């Protein structure tokens, strides 16, 4: 619902001043790259004031949102739309969403790991379901409320967070000791769950790969949230790599007729083994050894990297660096 107004008052004016020689793929990479600032500042939040964090988050998020729309407009205007641009745009969105979640979690000073990993898992599942439907039906559908509307809400929070009075209002208790910014987390979760339900109902039967992906995300989220010894950024990275591997594969899958994408079987098996080790399945053992996290994290990183390499290599003929 927010797209028409933003297109008229923001994206279209920016597009008119964008040089046509700038390749759409570069617009995608540059706009997503601005979010690295959010991630870097979130790793050392005590070095920055609350206002500085909010300002960096606000600016980087809005540069990313603008670029996320301008790249498609640029590709259409210059006749450079391609499968690679399609894949790259949406895959960057996966990591951009994860960075925004980690940045918001840090900005608000949250310490609850369930909030961090739960929101990231919901986001990854939302991407997985969206593109599993596209892989199945060869068409991409969007729900009425989605990421853009959620970003509009977070933009409002960040704008008010710049002022001490605004921060105080959001941090004030609402109910049961929960701060008011918990409403934003709840709203984001409800929007994501609602979109997933709509998509799965439209699909009719949820494919087995999607069910396995949901189970893997849920199990990994439980393990990470139950282990405070693991740093939040490490847990965020492991969960992100596991999810991005499947989403990257399924995004590539709809470009290859007859291809069906599955979550990484080795990683999924490893997560199941760690779940048993942790005692959820009735084992007497407690806690996940640090070496096991290192092994899983290393493997998921390699798997995610391979998914990117495979897609980029398979679509390399579509690379355009400068428009003629």
C-alpha positions as CSV (number, residue, x, y, z in Angstrom):
1,X,0.0,0.0,0.0
2,X,2.9,2.4,0.6
3,X,4.5,1.8,-2.8
4,X,2.4,4.2,-4.9
5,X,3.0,7.2,-2.6
6,X,6.7,6.4,-2.3
7,X,7.0,5.9,-6.0
8,X,5.5,9.3,-6.7
9,X,7.2,11.4,-4.1
10,X,10.5,9.7,-3.7
11,X,11.6,7.0,-6.1
12,X,10.5,8.8,-9.3
13,X,12.3,12.1,-8.5
14,X,15.5,10.2,-7.7
15,X,15.2,8.2,-10.8
16,X,15.0,11.3,-13.0
17,X,18.5,12.4,-11.8
18,X,20.1,9.0,-12.0
19,X,22.7,8.7,-14.9
20,X,21.6,6.1,-17.4
21,X,25.1,4.8,-17.8
22,X,25.0,3.4,-14.3
23,X,24.3,-0.4,-14.5
24,X,21.3,-1.7,-12.5
25,X,23.4,-4.5,-11.0
26,X,25.8,-1.9,-9.5
27,X,22.8,0.1,-8.1
28,X,21.8,-3.1,-6.3
29,X,25.2,-3.8,-4.9
30,X,25.9,-0.2,-3.9
31,X,22.5,0.4,-2.1
32,X,22.9,-2.9,-0.2
33,X,26.5,-2.1,0.7
34,X,25.3,1.0,2.6
35,X,23.9,-1.3,5.2
36,X,27.4,-2.6,6.1
37,X,27.6,0.7,8.1
38,X,24.7,-0.5,10.2
39,X,26.3,-3.9,10.8
40,X,29.7,-2.4,11.7
41,X,28.2,0.0,14.1
42,X,26.0,-2.7,15.6
43,X,29.1,-4.8,16.5
44,X,30.4,-2.0,18.7
45,X,27.3,-0.2,20.0
46,X,28.9,1.2,23.1
47,X,31.3,3.3,20.9
48,X,28.3,5.3,19.5
49,X,25.6,7.4,21.1
50,X,22.0,6.3,20.7
51,X,21.3,9.2,18.4
52,X,24.3,8.3,16.2
53,X,23.1,4.7,15.8
54,X,19.6,5.9,15.0
55,X,20.8,8.4,12.4
56,X,23.1,5.8,10.7
57,X,20.3,3.2,10.7
58,X,17.8,5.7,9.3
59,X,20.0,7.0,6.5
60,X,21.4,3.6,5.5
61,X,18.0,1.9,5.5
62,X,16.4,4.6,3.3
63,X,19.3,4.6,0.8
64,X,18.9,0.8,0.6
65,X,15.2,1.1,0.1
66,X,15.6,3.7,-2.7
67,X,18.2,1.6,-4.4
68,X,16.1,-1.5,-4.1
69,X,13.5,0.1,-6.3
70,X,15.7,2.2,-8.5
71,X,17.7,-0.8,-9.8
72,X,14.6,-2.3,-11.4
73,X,13.5,1.0,-12.8
74,X,17.0,1.5,-14.3
75,X,17.0,-2.0,-15.8
76,X,13.7,-1.4,-17.5
77,X,14.6,2.1,-18.8
78,X,17.9,0.9,-20.2
79,X,16.7,-2.4,-21.5
80,X,19.1,-4.4,-19.3
81,X,16.7,-6.5,-17.3
82,X,18.1,-10.0,-16.9
83,X,17.8,-13.2,-14.8
84,X,21.0,-12.2,-13.1
85,X,19.6,-8.8,-12.0
86,X,16.5,-10.6,-10.8
87,X,18.5,-13.1,-8.7
88,X,21.0,-10.5,-7.4
89,X,18.3,-8.0,-6.4
90,X,16.3,-10.5,-4.4
91,X,19.2,-12.3,-2.9
92,X,20.7,-9.0,-1.6
93,X,17.3,-8.4,0.0
94,X,17.7,-11.5,2.1
95,X,20.9,-10.2,3.7
96,X,19.7,-6.6,3.9
97,X,16.7,-7.8,5.9
98,X,18.9,-9.7,8.2
99,X,21.2,-6.7,8.8
100,X,18.2,-4.4,9.5
101,X,16.9,-6.9,12.1
102,X,20.3,-7.1,13.8
103,X,20.6,-3.3,13.7
104,X,17.1,-2.7,15.2
105,X,17.8,-5.3,17.9
106,X,21.0,-3.5,18.8
107,X,19.5,0.0,18.5
108,X,16.8,-0.8,21.0
109,X,19.3,-2.4,23.4
110,X,17.5,-5.7,23.4
111,X,19.2,-8.7,25.1
112,X,16.5,-11.3,24.4
113,X,18.0,-13.8,21.9
114,X,14.6,-15.1,21.0
115,X,13.7,-11.7,19.6
116,X,16.8,-11.6,17.3
117,X,16.7,-15.2,16.1
118,X,12.9,-15.4,15.9
119,X,12.5,-12.4,13.7
120,X,15.4,-13.4,11.5
121,X,14.0,-17.0,11.1
122,X,10.6,-15.5,10.2
123,X,12.1,-13.3,7.6
124,X,14.1,-16.1,6.0
125,X,11.1,-18.4,6.0
126,X,9.1,-15.6,4.3
127,X,11.6,-15.3,1.5
128,X,11.8,-19.1,1.2
129,X,8.0,-19.5,0.9
130,X,7.7,-16.5,-1.5
131,X,10.3,-18.0,-3.9
132,X,9.2,-21.6,-3.5
133,X,5.8,-20.4,-4.8
134,X,7.6,-18.7,-7.7
135,X,9.6,-21.9,-8.4
136,X,6.3,-23.9,-8.4
137,X,4.1,-21.5,-10.3
138,X,6.6,-19.6,-12.4
139,X,5.1,-16.3,-11.1
140,X,6.1,-13.9,-8.3
141,X,3.2,-12.6,-6.2
142,X,3.3,-10.0,-3.5
143,X,1.0,-9.6,-0.5
144,X,-0.8,-6.4,0.4
145,X,1.4,-5.7,3.3
146,X,5.1,-6.5,3.2
147,X,8.7,-5.4,3.7
148,X,8.1,-1.9,2.4
149,X,5.4,-1.2,4.9
150,X,7.5,-2.7,7.7
151,X,10.4,-0.4,6.8
152,X,8.1,2.6,6.9
153,X,7.2,1.7,10.5
154,X,10.8,1.3,11.5
155,X,11.7,4.6,9.8
156,X,9.2,6.3,12.0
157,X,10.7,4.6,15.1
158,X,14.3,5.7,14.1
159,X,13.2,9.2,13.4
160,X,11.7,9.6,16.9
161,X,14.7,7.7,18.4
162,X,16.9,10.6,17.4
163,X,15.5,12.6,20.3
164,X,15.9,11.7,24.0
165,X,12.2,12.2,24.6
166,X,11.4,9.8,21.7
167,X,13.8,7.2,23.0
168,X,12.3,7.4,26.4
169,X,8.8,6.9,25.1
170,X,9.7,3.8,23.2
171,X,11.7,2.3,26.1
172,X,9.0,3.0,28.7
173,X,7.2,-0.1,30.0
174,X,4.0,-1.0,28.2
175,X,2.7,-4.2,29.9
176,X,4.3,-6.9,31.9
177,X,7.5,-4.9,31.9
178,X,7.8,-5.1,28.1
179,X,8.9,-1.8,26.5
180,X,6.8,0.0,23.9
181,X,9.1,-1.0,21.0
182,X,8.0,-4.6,21.6
183,X,4.9,-3.5,19.6
184,X,7.1,-3.0,16.6
185,X,8.6,-6.4,16.9
186,X,5.1,-8.0,17.3
187,X,3.8,-6.0,14.4
188,X,6.6,-7.2,12.2
189,X,6.1,-10.8,13.3
190,X,2.4,-10.7,12.6
191,X,3.0,-9.1,9.1
192,X,5.5,-11.8,8.3
193,X,3.3,-14.7,9.5
194,X,0.3,-13.3,7.8
195,X,2.2,-13.1,4.4
196,X,3.4,-16.6,4.8
197,X,-0.1,-17.9,5.5
198,X,-1.5,-16.2,2.5
199,X,1.2,-17.6,0.3
200,X,0.9,-21.2,1.6
201,X,-2.9,-21.1,1.2
202,X,-2.3,-19.9,-2.4
203,X,0.1,-22.8,-3.0
204,X,-2.5,-25.3,-1.8
205,X,0.0,-27.9,-0.7
206,X,3.2,-26.9,1.1
207,X,6.1,-28.6,-0.7
208,X,8.3,-31.0,1.3
209,X,11.4,-28.7,0.8
210,X,9.6,-25.8,2.5
211,X,8.5,-28.0,5.4
212,X,12.1,-29.2,5.9
213,X,13.3,-25.6,5.7
214,X,10.8,-24.5,8.3
215,X,11.9,-27.4,10.6
216,X,15.5,-26.6,10.2
217,X,15.0,-22.9,10.9
218,X,12.9,-23.7,14.0
219,X,15.4,-26.1,15.4
220,X,18.4,-23.9,14.8
221,X,16.6,-20.9,16.3
222,X,15.8,-22.9,19.4
223,X,19.4,-24.1,19.7
224,X,20.8,-20.6,19.3
225,X,18.4,-18.9,21.7
226,X,19.2,-21.5,24.4
227,X,22.9,-21.0,24.2
228,X,24.0,-17.6,25.6
229,X,27.6,-18.5,25.4
230,X,27.5,-18.0,21.6
231,X,27.8,-14.3,20.6
232,X,24.7,-12.8,19.0
233,X,26.6,-11.9,15.8
234,X,27.9,-15.5,15.5
235,X,24.4,-16.9,15.9
236,X,23.0,-14.4,13.5
237,X,25.6,-15.4,10.9
238,X,25.0,-19.1,11.2
239,X,21.2,-18.7,10.9
240,X,21.6,-16.3,8.0
241,X,23.9,-18.6,6.1
242,X,21.7,-21.6,6.6
243,X,18.6,-19.6,5.4
244,X,20.4,-17.8,2.6
245,X,21.6,-21.1,1.1
246,X,18.1,-22.4,0.6
247,X,16.7,-19.1,-0.5
248,X,19.6,-18.6,-3.0
249,X,19.0,-22.1,-4.4
250,X,15.3,-21.7,-4.7
251,X,15.7,-18.3,-6.4
252,X,18.0,-19.9,-8.9
253,X,15.7,-22.9,-9.2
254,X,12.9,-21.1,-10.9
255,X,15.4,-20.0,-13.6
256,X,16.1,-23.7,-14.4
257,X,13.1,-25.7,-15.8
258,X,12.4,-28.9,-13.9
259,X,14.7,-28.0,-11.0
260,X,13.5,-28.4,-7.4
261,X,15.5,-26.8,-4.6
262,X,16.0,-28.4,-1.2
263,X,17.6,-27.0,2.0
264,X,21.2,-28.1,2.5
265,X,20.9,-31.7,3.6
266,X,24.2,-31.8,5.4
267,X,23.5,-28.7,7.4
268,X,19.9,-29.9,8.2
269,X,21.2,-33.2,9.4
270,X,23.8,-31.4,11.5
271,X,21.1,-29.2,13.1
272,X,19.1,-32.3,13.9
273,X,22.1,-33.9,15.5
274,X,22.8,-30.9,17.6
275,X,19.2,-30.8,18.7
276,X,19.5,-34.3,20.0
277,X,22.9,-33.5,21.7
278,X,21.3,-30.5,23.4
279,X,18.8,-32.8,25.1
280,X,15.6,-31.6,23.3
281,X,15.1,-35.0,22.0
282,X,15.6,-36.7,25.4
283,X,19.4,-36.9,25.5
284,X,21.2,-36.5,28.8
285,X,23.8,-34.2,27.2
286,X,23.5,-30.5,27.8
287,X,24.8,-27.6,25.8
288,X,26.3,-27.5,22.3
289,X,30.1,-27.6,22.2
290,X,31.8,-24.6,20.8
291,X,33.6,-26.9,18.3
292,X,30.2,-28.0,16.9
293,X,29.1,-24.4,16.4
294,X,32.3,-23.7,14.6
295,X,31.9,-26.7,12.4
296,X,28.2,-25.9,11.6
297,X,29.0,-22.2,11.0
298,X,32.0,-23.0,8.8
299,X,30.0,-25.4,6.7
300,X,27.0,-23.1,6.4
301,X,29.3,-20.3,5.2
302,X,30.8,-22.5,2.6
303,X,27.4,-23.7,1.5
304,X,26.0,-20.2,1.2
305,X,29.1,-19.1,-0.7
306,X,28.7,-22.0,-3.1
307,X,25.1,-21.1,-3.8
308,X,26.1,-17.6,-4.7
309,X,29.0,-18.8,-6.9
310,X,26.8,-21.3,-8.7
311,X,24.1,-18.6,-9.5
312,X,26.7,-16.0,-10.5
313,X,28.6,-18.5,-12.7
314,X,25.5,-19.8,-14.3
315,X,24.2,-16.3,-15.1
316,X,27.5,-14.6,-15.8
317,X,26.7,-13.8,-19.4
318,X,24.2,-11.3,-18.2
319,X,26.7,-9.2,-16.3
320,X,26.5,-5.5,-17.3
321,X,28.9,-3.1,-15.6
322,X,28.3,0.1,-17.6
323,X,25.2,0.8,-19.8
324,X,26.0,1.9,-23.3
